[in-house]
Amino acid sequence: MNEVVYRIIAIAGLILTILGNYFSLKARTRKKFTYLFFTIGATTLLIYSISIRDVIFIVLQSAVIITSIYEYYLVHIKKAKSPKIK
């Protein structure tokens, strides 16, 4: 692929990460969008880091993806399965 395309992918990843941070500040949208934006943003940044062959950045972005998916699991799936205490 062209280097310009990879840079556009990186910019999109940064924008999605910024949106994830923005939505994490909003109480009403925190649970819906934060981890989705973090995961997609980190994935696009992982694609860019693979294209530039930066091993440290590849490892760090992989850790961000795993962490975001795990946090999504804790907030959406595990919480939904736990019984409600009244």
N, C-alpha and C positions, 0 to 999 in steps of 0.2 A: 504494500500500500504506500501511498504517497505520504511524505512527512507532514504535509499540511493537514491531511485527514487525521493523523494521530494527534496533532496539536489541537484540532477541533474537538476530538474525543476527550482530551485532557481538560480542555476548558469546560466542556459539558460536565465532566466529573467534578470539577471544582465548584461549578454553579450548583450542582445537585447537593454537594456537601454543605455549601452555604445555606441552601434552602432547608436542609435537614437541621442545621443549627437554628435557623430562624423558627421553624415549626416546633422545635423542642422548647422554645420559650413560650409558646402559646398553649395554654392549658387545654383548650378545646380540640386542637389538632395534634397534640403531642403524640398520642398513642396511635393515631391513624397513619401519619406520614413520615415521622422522623426516621424510623429504622429502614423504611422503604427507600427514602432518599439517600441515607447513608450507604446502604447496600449497593444501590445502582451507581452512586457516585464513586464508591470505592472500586467497583468492578470496572468502570470506565477508566479510572486512574490505573488500575492493574493492567489493563490492555495497553495503555500508554507506556507504563514502566517496562512491560515486556518488549514493546517496540524499541525502546532505547537501551534495553538489556542492562538495567540497573538492578542488581541482585538485592541490595538492601531495600530499595523501594518496593520490589516485588514481594519480599517477605513482609514488610510493614503493611502493604495494602491487603495482602492475604489475611493478616491478623485482624485488620479492621473489618473485612468482610465476615470473617468467622464470628467476631465479637458482635457485629450488628445483627447477624442471623440469630445468635444465641439470645441477645437482648429482646429481639422480636418474639422468640419462643417464650421467654419468661413473661413478657408483658401480655401477649395475646393468647397463646395456647395454654400455658401452664396455669395462668390466672383464670382462664375460662373453665378449666377442669376442676379447680379447687372449689370446695363447698363454701357457700356464703355463710358467714357468721353473723348472727343477728344480735 
